[in-house]
Amino acid sequence: MTHGHVAAVAYTTAAALMMLLLPLLLLVTPPVDAVFSDACRPGGLYCEAGGALSSQAGRFASRWLSVKGPCSVWRSAASWRSAATSAFDPQSLKADIKTSLEVDIVRGLVGQEHVTHEIVNAVLFKVQNPDTPCILHFAGDHGVGKTKAAKAVSRALSLHRTTRYKFTMPDAGDALLLISGTAYEGMPADQLRQYLVKSIVDHIKVHPFGVVLIDEADKLPLDAVRVLTPLIKSVEYPEHPGVSLSRAVVILTSDFGEQGRTRGKSSEQVRAEVVAAMATAWPGVSLLDVRTFPFLPFSKQSALQLAEVLVRGTTCRDRRVQRVQFLETLPASIVQALDASRDIEMRNGRAIVQFVESIVDNRLATYFASAGSDVTVEVTVKVDPVTGKFRLNVKPTTMTKDAVGALANVEL
């Protein structure tokens, strides 16, 4: 018998065995049909969707999905750019910056795929050309990811990442200076100038490649607009010669699309309206160097995607959660619950974030307050088929000696 014949016989035998064993394999398949290991990526609230969901879709009418931790955000936060490093050098960190932006923005910003690559390319161009001004304007409806995108840029350009609380994910990093457009109404002009100029100059001295975020730029009083104009023009403040503003990334956000004004319009239509409105809000200021990125309202598909990503991201937001499980129909149940109040239509992703926080994060906070911070758990999120209420089943996996058995398998 030739080698070819032997191979053919072996292949046929193996195929026959697989056909015989397949029914048995299906019988012992566990109720969790898709396991997403290490589902989240560095720094972002919105975690990577992963390929297992789409490749397995349709296998069962209502599959249980499972996300296993610990999320890699914790490894990233712990090892992110050595604390011994005293200066941020964008050239030596280009690969890090690119990876962070692609994870947090390209794969992590739900519903804004039409601008994600443009934003990343603009920031990477700035990294390659640090003295070229980079002024970005994220404009659109409430709760569609504008501030989240700005924080993602800051995370990528930060020397150190920090966590707000011991068990929560890293926030915006140390490179961000936030200027709120609604915080200075009624402040005397000279006091306003002194405060803003000092804040900006002090920040840029420490973080010359940092991010200055002007949030709700359309709501700034005119006195504040005048003070911030050198940032837009990338020129020095006369009282601080030698402190260059050109190396910072300046990001403006605005709610020009609030109350549904952008619904049904293309991104180019939104962009044109935003540019015209900004010229009115910042009169006499040349905005030729400002790149406008229109953020569009959420579609139903975006809402479903975000609901799923947020539930799966529980292992990212709290490292004590080792696994989260839920039926694949859960995102539709969340969106349906919000549809009744028109919350998604009026507030977009913000409504979904707050709803998931109410049914998952807030209940977990209550649980950990009783069980202690050293407990690790597995979580199952489900909907009561009779009442339609959302339930959280919490099963401890490790506990301190003092808490053993105290809160085993609790439903909240």
C-alpha positions as CSV (number, residue, x, y, z in Angstrom):
1,M,0.0,0.0,0.0
2,T,1.4,3.4,-1.0
3,H,1.8,6.4,1.3
4,G,-1.0,8.0,-0.6
5,H,-3.4,5.1,0.1
6,V,-2.5,5.1,3.8
7,A,-3.2,8.8,4.1
8,A,-6.5,8.4,2.3
9,V,-7.6,5.6,4.6
10,A,-6.6,7.5,7.7
11,Y,-8.5,10.6,6.6
12,T,-11.6,8.5,5.8
13,T,-11.5,6.8,9.2
14,A,-11.0,10.1,11.1
15,A,-14.0,11.6,9.2
16,A,-16.2,8.6,10.0
17,L,-15.2,8.9,13.7
18,M,-16.1,12.5,13.8
19,M,-19.5,11.9,12.3
20,L,-20.1,9.2,15.0
21,L,-18.9,11.4,17.8
22,L,-20.6,14.6,16.8
23,P,-24.1,13.8,18.3
24,L,-22.4,12.9,21.6
25,L,-20.4,16.2,21.6
26,L,-23.6,18.1,21.1
27,L,-25.3,16.3,24.0
28,V,-22.5,17.3,26.4
29,T,-22.2,20.9,25.2
30,P,-22.4,23.1,28.2
31,P,-25.1,25.8,28.4
32,V,-22.6,28.5,27.8
33,D,-22.0,28.4,24.1
34,A,-19.5,31.2,23.6
35,V,-16.7,32.1,26.0
36,F,-14.9,35.4,25.4
37,S,-11.5,35.2,27.2
38,D,-9.8,38.4,27.9
39,A,-12.5,40.3,26.2
40,C,-11.5,43.8,27.1
41,R,-8.5,45.8,26.0
42,P,-6.4,48.5,27.6
43,G,-8.1,51.5,29.0
44,G,-11.5,51.7,27.3
45,L,-14.9,51.4,28.7
46,Y,-16.1,50.0,25.4
47,C,-14.5,46.6,25.0
48,E,-13.6,44.8,21.8
49,A,-16.6,42.9,20.4
50,G,-14.6,39.7,19.5
51,G,-15.1,37.3,16.7
52,A,-16.8,34.5,18.7
53,L,-20.1,36.2,18.8
54,S,-20.7,36.6,15.1
55,S,-19.2,33.2,14.2
56,Q,-21.4,31.4,16.6
57,A,-24.6,33.4,16.1
58,G,-27.7,31.5,15.3
59,R,-26.7,28.2,16.8
60,F,-29.3,28.4,19.5
61,A,-32.4,30.5,19.9
62,S,-31.2,32.0,23.2
63,R,-27.5,31.2,23.9
64,W,-25.8,31.9,27.1
65,L,-22.7,34.1,26.5
66,S,-19.8,34.3,28.9
67,V,-16.9,36.7,29.3
68,K,-13.9,35.5,31.4
69,G,-11.5,37.8,33.2
70,P,-9.2,39.0,34.4
71,C,-9.5,41.7,31.8
72,S,-6.2,42.7,30.2
73,V,-6.9,46.3,31.2
74,W,-5.4,45.5,34.6
75,R,-2.2,44.1,33.2
76,S,-2.0,47.2,31.0
77,A,-2.6,49.6,33.8
78,A,0.0,47.9,36.0
79,S,2.7,47.9,33.4
80,W,1.8,51.1,31.5
81,R,4.9,53.2,30.9
82,S,7.3,52.8,33.8
83,A,6.9,55.2,36.7
84,A,10.6,55.7,36.5
85,T,10.2,57.5,33.1
86,S,10.3,61.2,33.8
87,A,9.4,62.6,30.4
88,F,6.9,61.6,27.7
89,D,8.5,61.0,24.3
90,P,5.9,60.4,21.6
91,Q,8.5,59.2,19.1
92,S,9.7,56.3,21.3
93,L,6.1,55.4,22.2
94,K,4.6,55.4,18.7
95,A,3.6,51.7,18.7
96,D,2.0,52.0,22.2
97,I,0.1,55.1,21.2
98,K,-1.2,53.5,17.9
99,T,-2.3,50.3,19.7
100,S,-4.1,52.3,22.4
101,L,-5.9,54.5,19.9
102,E,-6.9,51.5,17.7
103,V,-8.3,49.6,20.6
104,D,-10.1,52.4,22.4
105,I,-11.4,54.3,19.3
106,V,-11.4,52.2,16.2
107,R,-12.7,49.0,17.9
108,G,-14.1,50.6,21.0
109,L,-16.2,53.6,19.9
110,V,-19.7,52.3,19.1
111,G,-21.7,53.8,16.4
112,Q,-19.2,56.3,15.1
113,E,-17.2,54.1,12.6
114,H,-17.4,56.9,10.0
115,V,-14.9,59.0,12.0
116,T,-12.8,56.6,14.1
117,H,-10.0,56.1,11.6
118,E,-9.8,59.8,10.8
119,I,-9.4,60.7,14.5
120,V,-6.7,58.1,15.0
121,N,-4.8,59.2,11.8
122,A,-5.0,62.9,13.0
123,V,-3.5,62.0,16.4
124,L,-0.8,59.7,14.8
125,F,0.1,62.5,12.4
126,K,0.5,64.8,15.4
127,V,2.8,62.3,17.0
128,Q,5.0,62.2,13.9
129,N,4.9,66.0,13.6
130,P,4.8,67.3,17.2
131,D,5.1,71.0,16.3
132,T,2.2,70.9,13.8
133,P,-1.1,72.1,15.5
134,C,-3.7,69.5,16.1
135,I,-7.1,70.9,17.0
136,L,-10.0,68.5,16.8
137,H,-13.7,69.2,17.2
138,F,-16.1,66.4,18.2
139,A,-19.6,67.6,17.6
140,G,-23.0,65.9,17.8
141,D,-25.8,64.6,20.0
142,H,-25.6,63.9,23.7
143,G,-24.1,60.7,24.8
144,V,-22.6,59.4,21.5
145,G,-19.0,59.1,22.7
146,K,-17.4,62.5,22.2
147,T,-16.0,62.9,25.7
148,K,-15.1,59.2,25.7
149,A,-13.1,59.6,22.5
150,A,-11.3,62.6,24.0
151,K,-10.4,60.6,27.1
152,A,-9.2,57.8,24.8
153,V,-6.8,60.2,23.1
154,S,-5.6,61.4,26.4
155,R,-5.0,57.8,27.7
156,A,-2.8,57.1,24.6
157,L,-0.8,60.3,25.2
158,S,-0.4,59.9,29.0
159,L,2.8,59.0,30.7
160,H,1.0,57.4,33.6
161,R,-2.5,55.9,33.8
162,T,-4.4,56.0,37.1
163,T,-7.5,54.4,38.4
164,R,-10.1,56.4,40.2
165,Y,-10.7,53.7,42.7
166,K,-8.7,50.6,43.6
167,F,-10.9,48.2,41.6
168,T,-12.0,50.3,38.7
169,M,-10.5,50.8,35.3
170,P,-8.1,53.5,34.3
171,D,-9.7,56.8,33.3
172,A,-8.1,59.5,31.1
173,G,-4.5,59.3,32.3
174,D,-2.4,62.2,33.4
175,A,-2.2,64.1,30.1
176,L,-5.7,65.6,30.2
177,L,-6.6,69.1,31.2
178,L,-10.4,69.6,31.2
179,I,-11.9,73.0,30.6
180,S,-15.7,73.1,31.0
181,G,-17.7,75.4,28.8
182,T,-20.3,75.9,31.5
183,A,-18.1,76.6,34.5
184,Y,-17.2,80.3,34.0
185,E,-20.5,82.1,33.5
186,G,-20.5,85.3,35.5
187,M,-16.8,85.2,36.4
188,P,-15.0,88.6,36.1
189,A,-13.0,88.8,32.9
190,D,-9.6,89.5,34.5
191,Q,-10.1,86.7,37.1
192,L,-11.2,84.4,34.3
193,R,-8.1,85.1,32.2
194,Q,-5.8,84.7,35.1
195,Y,-7.3,81.3,36.1
196,L,-7.5,79.8,32.6
197,V,-4.0,81.0,31.4
198,K,-2.4,79.7,34.6
199,S,-4.2,76.3,34.3
200,I,-3.2,75.9,30.6
201,V,0.4,77.0,31.0
202,D,1.0,75.0,34.2
203,H,-0.4,71.9,32.5
204,I,1.6,72.3,29.3
205,K,4.9,72.8,31.2
206,V,4.4,69.4,32.8
207,H,2.7,67.7,29.7
208,P,4.0,69.5,26.6
209,F,2.4,66.8,24.5
210,G,-0.7,66.6,26.6
211,V,-4.4,67.1,25.8
212,V,-6.5,70.2,26.5
213,L,-10.2,69.3,26.3
214,I,-12.6,72.2,26.0
215,D,-15.9,70.5,26.8
216,E,-19.1,72.0,25.6
217,A,-17.1,74.7,23.7
218,D,-20.3,76.1,22.2
219,K,-21.5,77.2,25.7
220,L,-18.4,79.2,26.6
221,P,-18.9,82.8,27.5
222,L,-17.2,85.2,25.1
223,D,-14.6,86.3,27.6
224,A,-13.5,82.6,27.9
225,V,-13.4,82.3,24.1
226,R,-11.0,85.2,23.9
227,V,-8.7,83.7,26.5
228,L,-8.7,80.3,24.7
229,T,-8.1,81.8,21.3
230,P,-4.3,81.4,21.5
231,L,-4.8,77.6,21.9
232,I,-6.7,77.6,18.6
233,K,-4.1,79.7,16.9
234,S,-1.2,77.8,18.5
235,V,0.5,81.0,19.7
236,E,2.1,81.8,23.0
237,Y,0.4,83.8,25.8
238,P,2.2,87.2,26.0
239,E,2.5,86.9,29.8
240,H,4.3,83.5,29.3
241,P,6.8,83.8,26.5
242,G,8.6,80.6,25.6
243,V,5.8,78.3,26.6
244,S,4.7,76.9,23.3
245,L,1.1,75.8,22.9
246,S,1.6,74.1,19.6
247,R,2.6,70.7,20.8
248,A,-0.6,70.1,22.8
249,V,-3.5,68.3,21.3
250,V,-6.6,70.5,21.6
251,I,-10.0,68.9,21.5
252,L,-13.3,70.7,21.5
253,T,-16.6,69.0,22.1
254,S,-20.0,70.5,21.5
255,D,-23.7,69.4,21.6
256,F,-24.8,71.1,18.4
257,G,-26.8,68.0,17.7
258,E,-28.8,68.0,20.9
259,Q,-32.6,67.5,20.9
260,G,-32.3,65.3,17.8
261,R,-31.3,68.0,15.3
262,T,-28.8,65.7,13.6
263,R,-31.2,62.8,13.1
264,G,-31.6,61.7,9.5
265,K,-28.8,63.8,8.3
266,S,-25.6,62.7,6.6
267,S,-22.2,63.3,8.3
268,E,-21.4,65.9,5.7
269,Q,-24.6,67.8,6.4
270,V,-23.9,67.7,10.1
271,R,-20.3,68.8,9.6
272,A,-21.5,71.9,7.5
273,E,-24.1,72.9,10.2
274,V,-21.5,72.4,13.0
275,V,-18.9,74.6,11.3
276,A,-21.5,77.4,10.7
277,A,-22.7,77.2,14.3
278,M,-19.2,77.2,15.7
279,A,-18.4,80.4,13.8
280,T,-21.4,82.0,15.6
281,A,-20.3,80.7,19.1
282,W,-16.6,81.8,18.6
283,P,-17.0,85.1,16.6
284,G,-13.9,86.6,15.1
285,V,-11.8,83.5,15.7
286,S,-10.3,81.8,12.6
287,L,-11.3,78.1,12.8
288,L,-9.5,77.0,9.6
289,D,-7.2,74.8,11.5
290,V,-9.9,73.1,13.4
291,R,-10.9,69.6,12.1
292,T,-14.5,68.8,12.7
293,F,-15.7,65.3,13.3
294,P,-19.5,64.9,13.3
295,F,-20.8,62.3,15.8
296,L,-24.1,60.8,14.7
297,P,-27.1,59.7,16.8
298,F,-27.3,56.1,17.8
299,S,-29.1,53.6,15.5
300,K,-30.9,50.7,16.9
301,Q,-28.0,48.4,15.9
302,S,-25.6,50.7,17.7
303,A,-27.8,50.6,20.8
304,L,-27.8,46.8,20.8
305,Q,-24.1,46.7,20.3
306,L,-23.3,49.1,23.1
307,A,-25.7,47.3,25.5
308,E,-23.9,44.0,24.9
309,V,-20.4,45.6,25.1
310,L,-21.2,47.3,28.4
311,V,-22.5,44.1,30.0
312,R,-19.5,42.2,28.7
313,G,-17.3,45.0,30.0
314,T,-18.2,44.3,33.6
315,T,-14.9,42.3,33.9
316,C,-13.1,45.5,32.8
317,R,-14.9,47.9,35.0
318,D,-14.3,45.9,38.2
319,R,-11.5,43.4,38.4
320,R,-13.2,41.5,41.2
321,V,-15.6,40.2,38.6
322,Q,-14.0,37.1,37.2
323,R,-16.8,36.1,34.7
324,V,-20.0,37.6,33.5
325,Q,-22.7,35.5,31.8
326,F,-25.9,36.5,30.0
327,L,-28.4,35.3,27.4
328,E,-27.7,36.8,23.9
329,T,-31.2,38.3,24.1
330,L,-30.3,40.5,27.0
331,P,-29.1,43.5,24.9
332,A,-32.5,43.5,23.1
333,S,-34.3,43.5,26.5
334,I,-32.2,46.5,27.7
335,V,-32.9,48.5,24.5
336,Q,-36.6,47.5,24.7
337,A,-36.8,48.7,28.3
338,L,-35.3,52.1,27.3
339,D,-37.4,52.4,24.1
340,A,-40.5,52.7,26.2
341,S,-39.2,55.9,27.8
342,R,-37.6,57.2,24.6
343,D,-34.4,57.5,26.6
344,I,-32.2,56.2,23.8
345,E,-33.8,58.6,21.3
346,M,-33.2,61.6,23.6
347,R,-29.9,60.7,25.2
348,N,-28.3,58.0,23.0
349,G,-25.6,55.9,24.6
350,R,-25.7,57.8,27.9
351,A,-29.1,56.3,28.6
352,I,-27.7,52.8,28.0
353,V,-24.6,53.3,30.1
354,Q,-26.7,54.6,33.0
355,F,-29.2,51.7,32.7
356,V,-26.5,49.0,32.7
357,E,-24.9,50.8,35.7
358,S,-28.2,50.5,37.5
359,I,-28.8,46.8,36.9
360,V,-25.1,45.7,37.2
361,D,-22.6,48.1,38.6
362,N,-24.7,49.7,41.3
363,R,-25.9,46.3,42.6
364,L,-22.4,44.9,42.6
365,A,-21.3,48.0,44.6
366,T,-24.0,47.1,47.2
367,Y,-22.8,43.5,47.2
368,F,-19.2,44.3,47.7
369,A,-20.0,46.8,50.4
370,S,-21.4,43.8,52.4
371,A,-19.1,41.1,51.3
372,G,-15.8,43.0,51.5
373,S,-13.4,44.2,48.8
374,D,-11.3,41.0,48.7
375,V,-14.2,38.9,47.3
376,T,-14.0,37.8,43.6
377,V,-17.2,36.7,41.9
378,E,-18.9,35.3,38.9
379,V,-22.0,37.2,37.7
380,T,-25.1,36.2,35.7
381,V,-27.3,38.9,34.3
382,K,-30.8,37.8,33.4
383,V,-34.4,39.0,32.9
384,D,-37.3,37.5,34.9
385,P,-39.6,36.0,32.3
386,V,-42.7,36.8,34.4
387,T,-42.1,40.3,35.7
388,G,-39.6,41.5,33.0
389,K,-37.3,42.8,35.8
390,F,-33.5,42.5,35.5
391,R,-31.8,40.2,38.0
392,L,-28.2,39.8,39.0
393,N,-27.0,36.5,40.4
394,V,-23.6,36.9,42.2
395,K,-21.6,33.8,43.0
396,P,-18.4,34.3,45.0
397,T,-15.3,32.4,43.7
398,T,-12.9,33.5,46.4
399,M,-13.5,35.1,49.8
400,T,-11.6,36.2,52.9
401,K,-11.9,33.9,55.9
402,D,-14.2,36.3,57.7
403,A,-16.7,36.4,54.8
404,V,-16.8,32.7,53.9
405,G,-20.3,31.6,53.2
406,A,-21.8,34.9,54.3
407,L,-23.1,36.0,50.9
408,A,-22.9,32.9,48.7
409,N,-24.9,32.9,45.5
410,V,-26.9,36.0,46.1
411,E,-29.6,37.3,43.7
412,L,-30.0,41.1,43.5
